[in-house]
Amino acid sequence: MLKGFGWGLAAGVVNFRIDTWSNSYDDEMYKDSLDVFKESDRKDENNHIGVIATLKK
């Protein structure tokens, strides 16, 4: 019984570490995408091109 408990505990620790790593990777990707968005918005604010989009009916 203790052997099974040990394996279960070890698997839980490994699963927790994988989940933590995955979450930190996702957070970094999110932060990078926000940086790209802010940079593109900053670049676009000076181009002074007016675009009017309408739907065709």
C-alpha positions in Angstrom: 0.0 0.0 0.0 2.8 2.5 0.8 4.4 1.7 -2.5 1.3 2.7 -4.4 0.9 5.8 -2.2 4.5 6.8 -3.1 3.9 6.4 -6.8 0.7 8.4 -6.6 2.4 11.2 -4.6 5.3 11.3 -7.0 2.9 11.4 -10.0 1.0 14.3 -8.4 4.2 16.3 -7.9 5.3 15.7 -11.5 1.8 16.7 -12.7 1.9 19.9 -10.6 5.3 20.9 -12.0 4.2 20.3 -15.6 1.0 22.3 -14.9 3.0 25.2 -13.3 5.5 25.2 -16.2 2.6 25.2 -18.8 0.9 28.1 -17.0 4.1 30.2 -16.9 4.6 29.5 -20.6 1.1 30.6 -21.4 1.5 33.8 -19.3 4.7 34.7 -21.2 2.9 34.1 -24.5 0.1 36.4 -23.4 2.4 39.1 -22.3 4.3 38.9 -25.6 1.1 39.2 -27.5 0.1 42.3 -25.5 3.5 43.9 -26.3 3.0 43.2 -30.0 -0.5 44.7 -29.9 0.7 47.8 -28.0 3.6 48.3 -30.4 1.4 47.9 -33.5 -1.1 50.3 -32.0 1.7 52.8 -31.3 2.9 52.5 -34.9 -0.6 53.0 -36.3 -1.4 56.2 -34.5 0.8 58.2 -36.8 -0.1 56.9 -40.2 -3.2 59.2 -40.7 -4.9 56.9 -43.1 -8.7 57.1 -42.8 -10.5 53.9 -43.7 -14.3 53.7 -43.8 -15.5 50.1 -43.9 -19.1 49.4 -44.9 -21.0 46.2 -45.5 -22.2 45.5 -49.0 -25.9 44.8 -49.2 
